[in-house]
Amino acid sequence: MQVGQLPTIHPRAHLVVRLKGGGVDVGRHQVSLRWSNPSGVELWSSDGQLDVEGVPPAASEMDFPLIAALDLPLDEAGGYTMRIAVDDVPQAEVALMVRAAPPQFVAPTPAGALVS
């Protein structure tokens, strides 16, 4: 993505994660999201819990959609990473490449010149 300037905030970015589970996953699980900049500095994080009650009798597994609307801080150009973990075990990484728009040069108007 391209931004006008850095640092900035990407307002209301959406992250959609599809978690899958089965009978062995019944219980409470910790889910964590970690947002890191290109230098590896963690800029944002969130932890939550997922309670799995049980798999329906006719199913062998279940889907657990996680949909998050986030305001992501961006402080430098380059590749950012969102790390997703369940019970402190990494499950996925999502990358986002960020670049800043080049500065716009406006030539000064000479004194007494006509401008069209």
Phi and psi restraints in degrees (range 20) as a CNS / XPLOR table:
assign (resid 1 and name C) (resid 2 and name N)
       (resid 2 and name CA) (resid 2 and name C) 1.0 -114.4 20.0 2
assign (resid 2 and name N) (resid 2 and name CA)
       (resid 2 and name C) (resid 3 and name N) 1.0 134.4 20.0 2
assign (resid 2 and name C) (resid 3 and name N)
       (resid 3 and name CA) (resid 3 and name C) 1.0 -118.1 20.0 2
assign (resid 3 and name N) (resid 3 and name CA)
       (resid 3 and name C) (resid 4 and name N) 1.0 157.6 20.0 2
assign (resid 3 and name C) (resid 4 and name N)
       (resid 4 and name CA) (resid 4 and name C) 1.0 -69.8 20.0 2
assign (resid 4 and name N) (resid 4 and name CA)
       (resid 4 and name C) (resid 5 and name N) 1.0 -36.1 20.0 2
assign (resid 4 and name C) (resid 5 and name N)
       (resid 5 and name CA) (resid 5 and name C) 1.0 -158.9 20.0 2
assign (resid 5 and name N) (resid 5 and name CA)
       (resid 5 and name C) (resid 6 and name N) 1.0 162.5 20.0 2
assign (resid 5 and name C) (resid 6 and name N)
       (resid 6 and name CA) (resid 6 and name C) 1.0 -126.2 20.0 2
assign (resid 6 and name N) (resid 6 and name CA)
       (resid 6 and name C) (resid 7 and name N) 1.0 143.7 20.0 2
assign (resid 6 and name C) (resid 7 and name N)
       (resid 7 and name CA) (resid 7 and name C) 1.0 -77.0 20.0 2
assign (resid 7 and name N) (resid 7 and name CA)
       (resid 7 and name C) (resid 8 and name N) 1.0 160.7 20.0 2
assign (resid 7 and name C) (resid 8 and name N)
       (resid 8 and name CA) (resid 8 and name C) 1.0 -156.8 20.0 2
assign (resid 8 and name N) (resid 8 and name CA)
       (resid 8 and name C) (resid 9 and name N) 1.0 179.6 20.0 2
assign (resid 8 and name C) (resid 9 and name N)
       (resid 9 and name CA) (resid 9 and name C) 1.0 -122.5 20.0 2
assign (resid 9 and name N) (resid 9 and name CA)
       (resid 9 and name C) (resid 10 and name N) 1.0 133.3 20.0 2
assign (resid 9 and name C) (resid 10 and name N)
       (resid 10 and name CA) (resid 10 and name C) 1.0 -89.0 20.0 2
assign (resid 10 and name N) (resid 10 and name CA)
       (resid 10 and name C) (resid 11 and name N) 1.0 102.0 20.0 2
assign (resid 10 and name C) (resid 11 and name N)
       (resid 11 and name CA) (resid 11 and name C) 1.0 -75.3 20.0 2
assign (resid 11 and name N) (resid 11 and name CA)
       (resid 11 and name C) (resid 12 and name N) 1.0 136.4 20.0 2
assign (resid 11 and name C) (resid 12 and name N)
       (resid 12 and name CA) (resid 12 and name C) 1.0 55.7 20.0 2
assign (resid 12 and name N) (resid 12 and name CA)
       (resid 12 and name C) (resid 13 and name N) 1.0 41.8 20.0 2
assign (resid 12 and name C) (resid 13 and name N)
       (resid 13 and name CA) (resid 13 and name C) 1.0 -65.4 20.0 2
assign (resid 13 and name N) (resid 13 and name CA)
       (resid 13 and name C) (resid 14 and name N) 1.0 147.7 20.0 2
assign (resid 13 and name C) (resid 14 and name N)
       (resid 14 and name CA) (resid 14 and name C) 1.0 -115.9 20.0 2
assign (resid 14 and name N) (resid 14 and name CA)
       (resid 14 and name C) (resid 15 and name N) 1.0 131.3 20.0 2
assign (resid 14 and name C) (resid 15 and name N)
       (resid 15 and name CA) (resid 15 and name C) 1.0 -116.5 20.0 2
assign (resid 15 and name N) (resid 15 and name CA)
       (resid 15 and name C) (resid 16 and name N) 1.0 126.1 20.0 2
assign (resid 15 and name C) (resid 16 and name N)
       (resid 16 and name CA) (resid 16 and name C) 1.0 -120.1 20.0 2
assign (resid 16 and name N) (resid 16 and name CA)
       (resid 16 and name C) (resid 17 and name N) 1.0 121.9 20.0 2
assign (resid 16 and name C) (resid 17 and name N)
       (resid 17 and name CA) (resid 17 and name C) 1.0 -124.3 20.0 2
assign (resid 17 and name N) (resid 17 and name CA)
       (resid 17 and name C) (resid 18 and name N) 1.0 135.5 20.0 2
assign (resid 17 and name C) (resid 18 and name N)
       (resid 18 and name CA) (resid 18 and name C) 1.0 -108.9 20.0 2
assign (resid 18 and name N) (resid 18 and name CA)
       (resid 18 and name C) (resid 19 and name N) 1.0 107.1 20.0 2
assign (resid 18 and name C) (resid 19 and name N)
       (resid 19 and name CA) (resid 19 and name C) 1.0 -95.2 20.0 2
assign (resid 19 and name N) (resid 19 and name CA)
       (resid 19 and name C) (resid 20 and name N) 1.0 143.2 20.0 2
assign (resid 19 and name C) (resid 20 and name N)
       (resid 20 and name CA) (resid 20 and name C) 1.0 -120.6 20.0 2
assign (resid 20 and name N) (resid 20 and name CA)
       (resid 20 and name C) (resid 21 and name N) 1.0 147.0 20.0 2
assign (resid 20 and name C) (resid 21 and name N)
       (resid 21 and name CA) (resid 21 and name C) 1.0 -151.1 20.0 2
assign (resid 21 and name N) (resid 21 and name CA)
       (resid 21 and name C) (resid 22 and name N) 1.0 163.5 20.0 2
assign (resid 21 and name C) (resid 22 and name N)
       (resid 22 and name CA) (resid 22 and name C) 1.0 -135.0 20.0 2
assign (resid 22 and name N) (resid 22 and name CA)
       (resid 22 and name C) (resid 23 and name N) 1.0 -165.0 20.0 2
assign (resid 22 and name C) (resid 23 and name N)
       (resid 23 and name CA) (resid 23 and name C) 1.0 -58.1 20.0 2
assign (resid 23 and name N) (resid 23 and name CA)
       (resid 23 and name C) (resid 24 and name N) 1.0 -32.7 20.0 2
assign (resid 23 and name C) (resid 24 and name N)
       (resid 24 and name CA) (resid 24 and name C) 1.0 -72.5 20.0 2
assign (resid 24 and name N) (resid 24 and name CA)
       (resid 24 and name C) (resid 25 and name N) 1.0 -10.1 20.0 2
assign (resid 24 and name C) (resid 25 and name N)
       (resid 25 and name CA) (resid 25 and name C) 1.0 -97.1 20.0 2
assign (resid 25 and name N) (resid 25 and name CA)
       (resid 25 and name C) (resid 26 and name N) 1.0 5.8 20.0 2
assign (resid 25 and name C) (resid 26 and name N)
       (resid 26 and name CA) (resid 26 and name C) 1.0 -60.4 20.0 2
assign (resid 26 and name N) (resid 26 and name CA)
       (resid 26 and name C) (resid 27 and name N) 1.0 133.4 20.0 2
assign (resid 26 and name C) (resid 27 and name N)
       (resid 27 and name CA) (resid 27 and name C) 1.0 131.1 20.0 2
assign (resid 27 and name N) (resid 27 and name CA)
       (resid 27 and name C) (resid 28 and name N) 1.0 -168.9 20.0 2
assign (resid 27 and name C) (resid 28 and name N)
       (resid 28 and name CA) (resid 28 and name C) 1.0 -98.4 20.0 2
assign (resid 28 and name N) (resid 28 and name CA)
       (resid 28 and name C) (resid 29 and name N) 1.0 135.3 20.0 2
assign (resid 28 and name C) (resid 29 and name N)
       (resid 29 and name CA) (resid 29 and name C) 1.0 -130.3 20.0 2
assign (resid 29 and name N) (resid 29 and name CA)
       (resid 29 and name C) (resid 30 and name N) 1.0 145.7 20.0 2
assign (resid 29 and name C) (resid 30 and name N)
       (resid 30 and name CA) (resid 30 and name C) 1.0 -91.8 20.0 2
assign (resid 30 and name N) (resid 30 and name CA)
       (resid 30 and name C) (resid 31 and name N) 1.0 128.2 20.0 2
assign (resid 30 and name C) (resid 31 and name N)
       (resid 31 and name CA) (resid 31 and name C) 1.0 -115.1 20.0 2
assign (resid 31 and name N) (resid 31 and name CA)
       (resid 31 and name C) (resid 32 and name N) 1.0 131.3 20.0 2
assign (resid 31 and name C) (resid 32 and name N)
       (resid 32 and name CA) (resid 32 and name C) 1.0 -129.9 20.0 2
assign (resid 32 and name N) (resid 32 and name CA)
       (resid 32 and name C) (resid 33 and name N) 1.0 144.5 20.0 2
assign (resid 32 and name C) (resid 33 and name N)
       (resid 33 and name CA) (resid 33 and name C) 1.0 -121.2 20.0 2
assign (resid 33 and name N) (resid 33 and name CA)
       (resid 33 and name C) (resid 34 and name N) 1.0 132.4 20.0 2
assign (resid 33 and name C) (resid 34 and name N)
       (resid 34 and name CA) (resid 34 and name C) 1.0 -132.1 20.0 2
assign (resid 34 and name N) (resid 34 and name CA)
       (resid 34 and name C) (resid 35 and name N) 1.0 125.0 20.0 2
assign (resid 34 and name C) (resid 35 and name N)
       (resid 35 and name CA) (resid 35 and name C) 1.0 -109.4 20.0 2
assign (resid 35 and name N) (resid 35 and name CA)
       (resid 35 and name C) (resid 36 and name N) 1.0 118.7 20.0 2
assign (resid 35 and name C) (resid 36 and name N)
       (resid 36 and name CA) (resid 36 and name C) 1.0 -121.0 20.0 2
assign (resid 36 and name N) (resid 36 and name CA)
       (resid 36 and name C) (resid 37 and name N) 1.0 145.5 20.0 2
assign (resid 36 and name C) (resid 37 and name N)
       (resid 37 and name CA) (resid 37 and name C) 1.0 -83.7 20.0 2
assign (resid 37 and name N) (resid 37 and name CA)
       (resid 37 and name C) (resid 38 and name N) 1.0 177.5 20.0 2
assign (resid 37 and name C) (resid 38 and name N)
       (resid 38 and name CA) (resid 38 and name C) 1.0 -60.1 20.0 2
assign (resid 38 and name N) (resid 38 and name CA)
       (resid 38 and name C) (resid 39 and name N) 1.0 -23.6 20.0 2
assign (resid 38 and name C) (resid 39 and name N)
       (resid 39 and name CA) (resid 39 and name C) 1.0 -85.4 20.0 2
assign (resid 39 and name N) (resid 39 and name CA)
       (resid 39 and name C) (resid 40 and name N) 1.0 -1.5 20.0 2
assign (resid 39 and name C) (resid 40 and name N)
       (resid 40 and name CA) (resid 40 and name C) 1.0 88.5 20.0 2
assign (resid 40 and name N) (resid 40 and name CA)
       (resid 40 and name C) (resid 41 and name N) 1.0 5.6 20.0 2
assign (resid 40 and name C) (resid 41 and name N)
       (resid 41 and name CA) (resid 41 and name C) 1.0 -80.8 20.0 2
assign (resid 41 and name N) (resid 41 and name CA)
       (resid 41 and name C) (resid 42 and name N) 1.0 128.6 20.0 2
assign (resid 41 and name C) (resid 42 and name N)
       (resid 42 and name CA) (resid 42 and name C) 1.0 -76.6 20.0 2
assign (resid 42 and name N) (resid 42 and name CA)
       (resid 42 and name C) (resid 43 and name N) 1.0 119.2 20.0 2
assign (resid 42 and name C) (resid 43 and name N)
       (resid 43 and name CA) (resid 43 and name C) 1.0 -98.4 20.0 2
assign (resid 43 and name N) (resid 43 and name CA)
       (resid 43 and name C) (resid 44 and name N) 1.0 -21.3 20.0 2
assign (resid 43 and name C) (resid 44 and name N)
       (resid 44 and name CA) (resid 44 and name C) 1.0 -158.8 20.0 2
assign (resid 44 and name N) (resid 44 and name CA)
       (resid 44 and name C) (resid 45 and name N) 1.0 146.0 20.0 2
assign (resid 44 and name C) (resid 45 and name N)
       (resid 45 and name CA) (resid 45 and name C) 1.0 -152.6 20.0 2
assign (resid 45 and name N) (resid 45 and name CA)
       (resid 45 and name C) (resid 46 and name N) 1.0 157.6 20.0 2
assign (resid 45 and name C) (resid 46 and name N)
       (resid 46 and name CA) (resid 46 and name C) 1.0 -150.1 20.0 2
assign (resid 46 and name N) (resid 46 and name CA)
       (resid 46 and name C) (resid 47 and name N) 1.0 140.6 20.0 2
assign (resid 46 and name C) (resid 47 and name N)
       (resid 47 and name CA) (resid 47 and name C) 1.0 -124.1 20.0 2
assign (resid 47 and name N) (resid 47 and name CA)
       (resid 47 and name C) (resid 48 and name N) 1.0 144.8 20.0 2
assign (resid 47 and name C) (resid 48 and name N)
       (resid 48 and name CA) (resid 48 and name C) 1.0 -151.4 20.0 2
assign (resid 48 and name N) (resid 48 and name CA)
       (resid 48 and name C) (resid 49 and name N) 1.0 -178.9 20.0 2
assign (resid 48 and name C) (resid 49 and name N)
       (resid 49 and name CA) (resid 49 and name C) 1.0 -126.4 20.0 2
assign (resid 49 and name N) (resid 49 and name CA)
       (resid 49 and name C) (resid 50 and name N) 1.0 150.8 20.0 2
assign (resid 49 and name C) (resid 50 and name N)
       (resid 50 and name CA) (resid 50 and name C) 1.0 -124.1 20.0 2
assign (resid 50 and name N) (resid 50 and name CA)
       (resid 50 and name C) (resid 51 and name N) 1.0 120.0 20.0 2
assign (resid 50 and name C) (resid 51 and name N)
       (resid 51 and name CA) (resid 51 and name C) 1.0 -101.4 20.0 2
assign (resid 51 and name N) (resid 51 and name CA)
       (resid 51 and name C) (resid 52 and name N) 1.0 119.6 20.0 2
assign (resid 51 and name C) (resid 52 and name N)
       (resid 52 and name CA) (resid 52 and name C) 1.0 -103.6 20.0 2
assign (resid 52 and name N) (resid 52 and name CA)
       (resid 52 and name C) (resid 53 and name N) 1.0 116.2 20.0 2
assign (resid 52 and name C) (resid 53 and name N)
       (resid 53 and name CA) (resid 53 and name C) 1.0 -84.7 20.0 2
assign (resid 53 and name N) (resid 53 and name CA)
       (resid 53 and name C) (resid 54 and name N) 1.0 -33.9 20.0 2
assign (resid 53 and name C) (resid 54 and name N)
       (resid 54 and name CA) (resid 54 and name C) 1.0 156.8 20.0 2
assign (resid 54 and name N) (resid 54 and name CA)
       (resid 54 and name C) (resid 55 and name N) 1.0 159.4 20.0 2
assign (resid 54 and name C) (resid 55 and name N)
       (resid 55 and name CA) (resid 55 and name C) 1.0 -90.8 20.0 2
assign (resid 55 and name N) (resid 55 and name CA)
       (resid 55 and name C) (resid 56 and name N) 1.0 134.6 20.0 2
assign (resid 55 and name C) (resid 56 and name N)
       (resid 56 and name CA) (resid 56 and name C) 1.0 -56.8 20.0 2
assign (resid 56 and name N) (resid 56 and name CA)
       (resid 56 and name C) (resid 57 and name N) 1.0 148.9 20.0 2
assign (resid 56 and name C) (resid 57 and name N)
       (resid 57 and name CA) (resid 57 and name C) 1.0 -54.0 20.0 2
assign (resid 57 and name N) (resid 57 and name CA)
       (resid 57 and name C) (resid 58 and name N) 1.0 -35.0 20.0 2
assign (resid 57 and name C) (resid 58 and name N)
       (resid 58 and name CA) (resid 58 and name C) 1.0 -89.9 20.0 2
assign (resid 58 and name N) (resid 58 and name CA)
       (resid 58 and name C) (resid 59 and name N) 1.0 2.7 20.0 2
assign (resid 58 and name C) (resid 59 and name N)
       (resid 59 and name CA) (resid 59 and name C) 1.0 -115.8 20.0 2
assign (resid 59 and name N) (resid 59 and name CA)
       (resid 59 and name C) (resid 60 and name N) 1.0 151.6 20.0 2
assign (resid 59 and name C) (resid 60 and name N)
       (resid 60 and name CA) (resid 60 and name C) 1.0 -101.6 20.0 2
assign (resid 60 and name N) (resid 60 and name CA)
       (resid 60 and name C) (resid 61 and name N) 1.0 -18.9 20.0 2
assign (resid 60 and name C) (resid 61 and name N)
       (resid 61 and name CA) (resid 61 and name C) 1.0 -152.1 20.0 2
assign (resid 61 and name N) (resid 61 and name CA)
       (resid 61 and name C) (resid 62 and name N) 1.0 167.1 20.0 2
assign (resid 61 and name C) (resid 62 and name N)
       (resid 62 and name CA) (resid 62 and name C) 1.0 -131.9 20.0 2
assign (resid 62 and name N) (resid 62 and name CA)
       (resid 62 and name C) (resid 63 and name N) 1.0 155.2 20.0 2
assign (resid 62 and name C) (resid 63 and name N)
       (resid 63 and name CA) (resid 63 and name C) 1.0 -100.5 20.0 2
assign (resid 63 and name N) (resid 63 and name CA)
       (resid 63 and name C) (resid 64 and name N) 1.0 140.8 20.0 2
assign (resid 63 and name C) (resid 64 and name N)
       (resid 64 and name CA) (resid 64 and name C) 1.0 -125.7 20.0 2
assign (resid 64 and name N) (resid 64 and name CA)
       (resid 64 and name C) (resid 65 and name N) 1.0 90.7 20.0 2
assign (resid 64 and name C) (resid 65 and name N)
       (resid 65 and name CA) (resid 65 and name C) 1.0 -72.1 20.0 2
assign (resid 65 and name N) (resid 65 and name CA)
       (resid 65 and name C) (resid 66 and name N) 1.0 137.4 20.0 2
assign (resid 65 and name C) (resid 66 and name N)
       (resid 66 and name CA) (resid 66 and name C) 1.0 -120.6 20.0 2
assign (resid 66 and name N) (resid 66 and name CA)
       (resid 66 and name C) (resid 67 and name N) 1.0 118.1 20.0 2
assign (resid 66 and name C) (resid 67 and name N)
       (resid 67 and name CA) (resid 67 and name C) 1.0 -123.1 20.0 2
assign (resid 67 and name N) (resid 67 and name CA)
       (resid 67 and name C) (resid 68 and name N) 1.0 120.2 20.0 2
assign (resid 67 and name C) (resid 68 and name N)
       (resid 68 and name CA) (resid 68 and name C) 1.0 -126.0 20.0 2
assign (resid 68 and name N) (resid 68 and name CA)
       (resid 68 and name C) (resid 69 and name N) 1.0 132.9 20.0 2
assign (resid 68 and name C) (resid 69 and name N)
       (resid 69 and name CA) (resid 69 and name C) 1.0 -101.1 20.0 2
assign (resid 69 and name N) (resid 69 and name CA)
       (resid 69 and name C) (resid 70 and name N) 1.0 120.1 20.0 2
assign (resid 69 and name C) (resid 70 and name N)
       (resid 70 and name CA) (resid 70 and name C) 1.0 -127.8 20.0 2
assign (resid 70 and name N) (resid 70 and name CA)
       (resid 70 and name C) (resid 71 and name N) 1.0 147.6 20.0 2
assign (resid 70 and name C) (resid 71 and name N)
       (resid 71 and name CA) (resid 71 and name C) 1.0 -101.1 20.0 2
assign (resid 71 and name N) (resid 71 and name CA)
       (resid 71 and name C) (resid 72 and name N) 1.0 103.2 20.0 2
assign (resid 71 and name C) (resid 72 and name N)
       (resid 72 and name CA) (resid 72 and name C) 1.0 -93.4 20.0 2
assign (resid 72 and name N) (resid 72 and name CA)
       (resid 72 and name C) (resid 73 and name N) 1.0 124.4 20.0 2
assign (resid 72 and name C) (resid 73 and name N)
       (resid 73 and name CA) (resid 73 and name C) 1.0 -74.8 20.0 2
assign (resid 73 and name N) (resid 73 and name CA)
       (resid 73 and name C) (resid 74 and name N) 1.0 138.3 20.0 2
assign (resid 73 and name C) (resid 74 and name N)
       (resid 74 and name CA) (resid 74 and name C) 1.0 -127.6 20.0 2
assign (resid 74 and name N) (resid 74 and name CA)
       (resid 74 and name C) (resid 75 and name N) 1.0 119.9 20.0 2
assign (resid 74 and name C) (resid 75 and name N)
       (resid 75 and name CA) (resid 75 and name C) 1.0 -118.9 20.0 2
assign (resid 75 and name N) (resid 75 and name CA)
       (resid 75 and name C) (resid 76 and name N) 1.0 -7.1 20.0 2
assign (resid 75 and name C) (resid 76 and name N)
       (resid 76 and name CA) (resid 76 and name C) 1.0 -158.9 20.0 2
assign (resid 76 and name N) (resid 76 and name CA)
       (resid 76 and name C) (resid 77 and name N) 1.0 159.3 20.0 2
assign (resid 76 and name C) (resid 77 and name N)
       (resid 77 and name CA) (resid 77 and name C) 1.0 -75.4 20.0 2
assign (resid 77 and name N) (resid 77 and name CA)
       (resid 77 and name C) (resid 78 and name N) 1.0 149.6 20.0 2
assign (resid 77 and name C) (resid 78 and name N)
       (resid 78 and name CA) (resid 78 and name C) 1.0 132.4 20.0 2
assign (resid 78 and name N) (resid 78 and name CA)
       (resid 78 and name C) (resid 79 and name N) 1.0 -164.2 20.0 2
assign (resid 78 and name C) (resid 79 and name N)
       (resid 79 and name CA) (resid 79 and name C) 1.0 -91.5 20.0 2
assign (resid 79 and name N) (resid 79 and name CA)
       (resid 79 and name C) (resid 80 and name N) 1.0 120.3 20.0 2
assign (resid 79 and name C) (resid 80 and name N)
       (resid 80 and name CA) (resid 80 and name C) 1.0 -98.5 20.0 2
assign (resid 80 and name N) (resid 80 and name CA)
       (resid 80 and name C) (resid 81 and name N) 1.0 157.2 20.0 2
assign (resid 80 and name C) (resid 81 and name N)
       (resid 81 and name CA) (resid 81 and name C) 1.0 -136.7 20.0 2
assign (resid 81 and name N) (resid 81 and name CA)
       (resid 81 and name C) (resid 82 and name N) 1.0 131.4 20.0 2
assign (resid 81 and name C) (resid 82 and name N)
       (resid 82 and name CA) (resid 82 and name C) 1.0 -102.9 20.0 2
assign (resid 82 and name N) (resid 82 and name CA)
       (resid 82 and name C) (resid 83 and name N) 1.0 119.9 20.0 2
assign (resid 82 and name C) (resid 83 and name N)
       (resid 83 and name CA) (resid 83 and name C) 1.0 -103.5 20.0 2
assign (resid 83 and name N) (resid 83 and name CA)
       (resid 83 and name C) (resid 84 and name N) 1.0 131.5 20.0 2
assign (resid 83 and name C) (resid 84 and name N)
       (resid 84 and name CA) (resid 84 and name C) 1.0 -115.8 20.0 2
assign (resid 84 and name N) (resid 84 and name CA)
       (resid 84 and name C) (resid 85 and name N) 1.0 128.1 20.0 2
assign (resid 84 and name C) (resid 85 and name N)
       (resid 85 and name CA) (resid 85 and name C) 1.0 -133.1 20.0 2
assign (resid 85 and name N) (resid 85 and name CA)
       (resid 85 and name C) (resid 86 and name N) 1.0 148.7 20.0 2
assign (resid 85 and name C) (resid 86 and name N)
       (resid 86 and name CA) (resid 86 and name C) 1.0 -123.3 20.0 2
assign (resid 86 and name N) (resid 86 and name CA)
       (resid 86 and name C) (resid 87 and name N) 1.0 125.0 20.0 2
assign (resid 86 and name C) (resid 87 and name N)
       (resid 87 and name CA) (resid 87 and name C) 1.0 53.3 20.0 2
assign (resid 87 and name N) (resid 87 and name CA)
       (resid 87 and name C) (resid 88 and name N) 1.0 42.6 20.0 2
assign (resid 87 and name C) (resid 88 and name N)
       (resid 88 and name CA) (resid 88 and name C) 1.0 63.9 20.0 2
assign (resid 88 and name N) (resid 88 and name CA)
       (resid 88 and name C) (resid 89 and name N) 1.0 15.0 20.0 2
assign (resid 88 and name C) (resid 89 and name N)
       (resid 89 and name CA) (resid 89 and name C) 1.0 -106.3 20.0 2
assign (resid 89 and name N) (resid 89 and name CA)
       (resid 89 and name C) (resid 90 and name N) 1.0 118.9 20.0 2
assign (resid 89 and name C) (resid 90 and name N)
       (resid 90 and name CA) (resid 90 and name C) 1.0 -57.2 20.0 2
assign (resid 90 and name N) (resid 90 and name CA)
       (resid 90 and name C) (resid 91 and name N) 1.0 134.6 20.0 2
assign (resid 90 and name C) (resid 91 and name N)
       (resid 91 and name CA) (resid 91 and name C) 1.0 -115.3 20.0 2
assign (resid 91 and name N) (resid 91 and name CA)
       (resid 91 and name C) (resid 92 and name N) 1.0 -34.5 20.0 2
assign (resid 91 and name C) (resid 92 and name N)
       (resid 92 and name CA) (resid 92 and name C) 1.0 -163.5 20.0 2
assign (resid 92 and name N) (resid 92 and name CA)
       (resid 92 and name C) (resid 93 and name N) 1.0 159.7 20.0 2
assign (resid 92 and name C) (resid 93 and name N)
       (resid 93 and name CA) (resid 93 and name C) 1.0 -132.6 20.0 2
assign (resid 93 and name N) (resid 93 and name CA)
       (resid 93 and name C) (resid 94 and name N) 1.0 138.2 20.0 2
assign (resid 93 and name C) (resid 94 and name N)
       (resid 94 and name CA) (resid 94 and name C) 1.0 -119.4 20.0 2
assign (resid 94 and name N) (resid 94 and name CA)
       (resid 94 and name C) (resid 95 and name N) 1.0 127.7 20.0 2
assign (resid 94 and name C) (resid 95 and name N)
       (resid 95 and name CA) (resid 95 and name C) 1.0 -102.3 20.0 2
assign (resid 95 and name N) (resid 95 and name CA)
       (resid 95 and name C) (resid 96 and name N) 1.0 148.5 20.0 2
assign (resid 95 and name C) (resid 96 and name N)
       (resid 96 and name CA) (resid 96 and name C) 1.0 -140.1 20.0 2
assign (resid 96 and name N) (resid 96 and name CA)
       (resid 96 and name C) (resid 97 and name N) 1.0 123.1 20.0 2
assign (resid 96 and name C) (resid 97 and name N)
       (resid 97 and name CA) (resid 97 and name C) 1.0 -93.9 20.0 2
assign (resid 97 and name N) (resid 97 and name CA)
       (resid 97 and name C) (resid 98 and name N) 1.0 129.2 20.0 2
assign (resid 97 and name C) (resid 98 and name N)
       (resid 98 and name CA) (resid 98 and name C) 1.0 -121.5 20.0 2
assign (resid 98 and name N) (resid 98 and name CA)
       (resid 98 and name C) (resid 99 and name N) 1.0 134.8 20.0 2
assign (resid 98 and name C) (resid 99 and name N)
       (resid 99 and name CA) (resid 99 and name C) 1.0 -135.1 20.0 2
assign (resid 99 and name N) (resid 99 and name CA)
       (resid 99 and name C) (resid 100 and name N) 1.0 149.6 20.0 2
assign (resid 99 and name C) (resid 100 and name N)
       (resid 100 and name CA) (resid 100 and name C) 1.0 -95.7 20.0 2
assign (resid 100 and name N) (resid 100 and name CA)
       (resid 100 and name C) (resid 101 and name N) 1.0 143.6 20.0 2
assign (resid 100 and name C) (resid 101 and name N)
       (resid 101 and name CA) (resid 101 and name C) 1.0 -65.3 20.0 2
assign (resid 101 and name N) (resid 101 and name CA)
       (resid 101 and name C) (resid 102 and name N) 1.0 141.2 20.0 2
assign (resid 101 and name C) (resid 102 and name N)
       (resid 102 and name CA) (resid 102 and name C) 1.0 -64.5 20.0 2
assign (resid 102 and name N) (resid 102 and name CA)
       (resid 102 and name C) (resid 103 and name N) 1.0 148.5 20.0 2
assign (resid 102 and name C) (resid 103 and name N)
       (resid 103 and name CA) (resid 103 and name C) 1.0 -61.8 20.0 2
assign (resid 103 and name N) (resid 103 and name CA)
       (resid 103 and name C) (resid 104 and name N) 1.0 142.6 20.0 2
assign (resid 103 and name C) (resid 104 and name N)
       (resid 104 and name CA) (resid 104 and name C) 1.0 -88.6 20.0 2
assign (resid 104 and name N) (resid 104 and name CA)
       (resid 104 and name C) (resid 105 and name N) 1.0 128.0 20.0 2
assign (resid 104 and name C) (resid 105 and name N)
       (resid 105 and name CA) (resid 105 and name C) 1.0 -97.8 20.0 2
assign (resid 105 and name N) (resid 105 and name CA)
       (resid 105 and name C) (resid 106 and name N) 1.0 129.0 20.0 2
assign (resid 105 and name C) (resid 106 and name N)
       (resid 106 and name CA) (resid 106 and name C) 1.0 -117.1 20.0 2
assign (resid 106 and name N) (resid 106 and name CA)
       (resid 106 and name C) (resid 107 and name N) 1.0 117.1 20.0 2
assign (resid 106 and name C) (resid 107 and name N)
       (resid 107 and name CA) (resid 107 and name C) 1.0 -69.3 20.0 2
assign (resid 107 and name N) (resid 107 and name CA)
       (resid 107 and name C) (resid 108 and name N) 1.0 136.5 20.0 2
assign (resid 107 and name C) (resid 108 and name N)
       (resid 108 and name CA) (resid 108 and name C) 1.0 -68.9 20.0 2
assign (resid 108 and name N) (resid 108 and name CA)
       (resid 108 and name C) (resid 109 and name N) 1.0 147.9 20.0 2
assign (resid 108 and name C) (resid 109 and name N)
       (resid 109 and name CA) (resid 109 and name C) 1.0 -85.9 20.0 2
assign (resid 109 and name N) (resid 109 and name CA)
       (resid 109 and name C) (resid 110 and name N) 1.0 124.6 20.0 2
assign (resid 109 and name C) (resid 110 and name N)
       (resid 110 and name CA) (resid 110 and name C) 1.0 -60.8 20.0 2
assign (resid 110 and name N) (resid 110 and name CA)
       (resid 110 and name C) (resid 111 and name N) 1.0 147.0 20.0 2
assign (resid 110 and name C) (resid 111 and name N)
       (resid 111 and name CA) (resid 111 and name C) 1.0 -60.9 20.0 2
assign (resid 111 and name N) (resid 111 and name CA)
       (resid 111 and name C) (resid 112 and name N) 1.0 132.1 20.0 2
assign (resid 111 and name C) (resid 112 and name N)
       (resid 112 and name CA) (resid 112 and name C) 1.0 80.1 20.0 2
assign (resid 112 and name N) (resid 112 and name CA)
       (resid 112 and name C) (resid 113 and name N) 1.0 3.7 20.0 2
assign (resid 112 and name C) (resid 113 and name N)
       (resid 113 and name CA) (resid 113 and name C) 1.0 -83.5 20.0 2
assign (resid 113 and name N) (resid 113 and name CA)
       (resid 113 and name C) (resid 114 and name N) 1.0 151.2 20.0 2
assign (resid 113 and name C) (resid 114 and name N)
       (resid 114 and name CA) (resid 114 and name C) 1.0 -86.4 20.0 2
assign (resid 114 and name N) (resid 114 and name CA)
       (resid 114 and name C) (resid 115 and name N) 1.0 140.8 20.0 2
assign (resid 114 and name C) (resid 115 and name N)
       (resid 115 and name CA) (resid 115 and name C) 1.0 -118.5 20.0 2
assign (resid 115 and name N) (resid 115 and name CA)
       (resid 115 and name C) (resid 116 and name N) 1.0 131.1 20.0 2
